[in-house]
Amino acid sequence: MPDNEDNKKKIPNQKNTGIGVGMGIAIGAAIGAATDNVGLWIALGIAIGAGIGTSVSSINKSDKK
């Protein structure tokens, strides 16, 4: 049972990363459509969104301490 409790504690951090990736895809697709290079900008959006989501998770984690 302890594994289940550990997973519940990790979900909020993963949620922020997922939101960041989703926003990155949306922004990347919009910029890609405007510049006619969708593949490049979706990939960049995913990378940037994952980084921002992870950073937000780290900031939230340090604020709770």
JOPEBEL-V767969 format. One record per residue. N is the residue number from 0. RES is the residue in one letter. SS is DSSP state (hx for helix, st for strand, lp for the rest). Layout:
{{N;RES;SS} {N;RES;SS}}
This chain:
{{0;M;lp} {1;P;hx} {2;D;hx} {3;N;hx} {4;E;hx} {5;D;hx} {6;N;hx} {7;K;hx} {8;K;hx} {9;K;hx} {10;I;hx} {11;P;hx} {12;N;hx} {13;Q;hx} {14;K;hx} {15;N;hx} {16;T;hx} {17;G;hx} {18;I;hx} {19;G;hx} {20;V;hx} {21;G;hx} {22;M;hx} {23;G;hx} {24;I;hx} {25;A;hx} {26;I;hx} {27;G;hx} {28;A;hx} {29;A;hx} {30;I;hx} {31;G;hx} {32;A;hx} {33;A;hx} {34;T;hx} {35;D;lp} {36;N;lp} {37;V;hx} {38;G;hx} {39;L;hx} {40;W;hx} {41;I;hx} {42;A;hx} {43;L;hx} {44;G;hx} {45;I;hx} {46;A;hx} {47;I;hx} {48;G;hx} {49;A;hx} {50;G;hx} {51;I;hx} {52;G;hx} {53;T;hx} {54;S;hx} {55;V;hx} {56;S;hx} {57;S;hx} {58;I;hx} {59;N;hx} {60;K;hx} {61;S;hx} {62;D;hx} {63;K;hx} {64;K;lp}}
